Amino acid sequence: MRKGFFFVLPSLTGVILFLLLPFADVVRRSFFDVLGNAFVGLRNYQTVFQNGAFLQAASNTLRFTAVCIPLLVTVSLAAAVLLKEQKGMGSIFKSMYLVPMAIPVASVVLLWKLLFDRSGILNGLFSLEIDWMNSEYAFWVLVFSYLWKNLGYDVILWLAGLAGIAPEIYEAARVDGAGQWRCFFSITLPNLLPSLYTITVLSFLNSFKAFREAYLVAGDYPHQSMYLMQHLFNNWFRELSLDKLAAGAVINAAAILLLVMLLRRAWEKE
Amino acid sequence: MKGKLPMLLLGALAFLCCYPVLFLLTGTLMDNGELREALSPVVQQSGGAVTWRLLPRYPTLQHYLELLLDEPEFFVMFWNTVKLTAAILAGQFLIGTPAAWGLARFCFPLRRLLSVLYIILMMMPFQVRMLSDYLVLDRLHLLDTHAGIILPAVFSTFPVFIMYRFFRAIPEAILESARLDGAGVLQIFFYIGLPLGAGGIVSALVLSFLEYWNLIEQPLTFLKDKSLWPLALYLPNIGAEKAGTAFVSSVFTLAPAVFTFLLGKDYLEQGIAAAAVKE
């Protein structure tokens, strides 16, 4: 059955050539100076961890993740549970939730700009005077756009989880006199726990794409509350600070791996 | 949870999700006067706030004509995006499909390790891959070329993961009976694997299409020459004073994605849900 390996070979060659080898070089470079010649030990890591912009970007990214993911996971679960009960219109709504996924970021930039301008539609509608993109609110604009974009994706994932729960369990519970809420907390939620891991991880991965909105709406230097890791890396790239970039990439990869493994551990305990 | 309230909430949410499409379409149909009037608070800082009508007062196709006749730049960018997306999808199909089949239906040493490796690689966002991509493209002299955007994307492990899930779901009994009838490894792949896994392949390609039609980070980093840029980098640079053009370009960018979405909506749903199935 070794023939299977030959099916994988073209892909694996590309993966090694384009991903693994260069990343190994990045790890090596993270311990060398900017020209890649002199070994400097952990100095690049030290520089990065003392870099104000890095700390800002890291804390924004963490804050963004900590706010967005619980919000998205709960809202989409609520929508999925309600949607499952609907006949007819339900499947149309489900498709409509997916539309934002298909809308290219570049196409909505225009709407975002007109919506969140100081004299934009939103302020006009509610007679507000908020400068959305140039204040702390910029962070929340980004949160909103992430939720808007990913709601449908998570609803589909939850619905897949919900479809896996046997209807007999609900029937039995109803015969025993359990109400709707009781059913939700005692049957639906515990049975959805396995889906929670996948949904959290996928939502986390999608959260990195929020940079696109941030970049297209606000450019290279957005308000500091929406300054993300990718902004910082772009700046380092432009300055050709390859040493910092190498250390930063390794730190990011390690953090993502660690988080995914922690989630997996927590999930397998269930 | 009975009654009209949930329906109303769900409906409102659905409207919110789709409103941007309506907004863009409305904008393309407004004449210059109406656009100028509506957008003047933002464009000319004339005080007050932008008010937006749900439907245009005097619908016109003038901006569509203007874009078709006066903006050759737009078509260069549009063509760039088509070229990049088509090449990436073709590559992912050619390279990814056999890889997914190999990982899903064979036992060979390191198979498990490879599966885990592919999943880990799938999770790494561009910010992690940026420098390594740069190093490899620099060495291969592919910076500032379309090939430099296409090649790394072709070897993305995400489509492999999606197709893997679908190939796994094909019952072993079917393959077994084909083997008994004397079908070879390749025959089984082409005549059983591909047709039965077609749903998974289409799902992966629909997801990839939506992703790469929208590509921003890679071209932004690796393409200095603006004539190579995809649409996504061009659109935000149209000034608000050319609002009509901006609206129509946005709609043209949107159209292929929405079209793919409408055609492949069921596959898209299956592709998303494939990740949620526990093995």
Interface residues (C-beta under 8 A of the other chain):
Chain A: M1 R2 K3 G4 F5 F6 F7 V8 P10 S11 L12 G14 V15 L17 F18 L19 L21 P22 F23 D25 V26 R29 A79 V81 L82 L83 E85 Q86 M89 G90 I92 F93 K94 S95 M96 Y97 L98 V99 P100 M101 A102 I103 P104 V105 A106 S107 V108 V109 L110 L111 K113 L114 D117 S119 G120 I121 N123 G124 L125 W148 L151 G152 Y153 I156 L157 L159 A160 G161 Q180 P194 S195 T198 I199 V201 L202 L205 F208 K209 F211 R212 Y215 L216 V217 M229 Q230 F233 N234 F237 L242 L245 A246 G248 A249 N252 A253 I256 L257 V260
Chain B: M1 P6 M7 L9 L10 G11 L13 A14 F15 L16 C17 C18 P20 V21 F23 L24 G27 L39 P41 V42 Q45 G47 G48 A49 V50 T51 W52 L94 I95 G96 P98 A99 W101 G102 L103 R105 F106 C107 F108 P109 R111 L114 L117 Y118 I120 L121 M123 M124 P125 F126 Q127 V128 R129 M130 L131 S132 D133 Y134 L135 V136 L151 P152 V154 F155 T157 V160 V185 F189 L210 W213 N214 I216 E217 L220 T221 L231 A232 L233 Y234 L235 P236 A240 A246 F247 S250 V251 T253 L254 A257 V258 T260 F261 K265 L268 E269 I272 A273 A275 A276 V277 K278
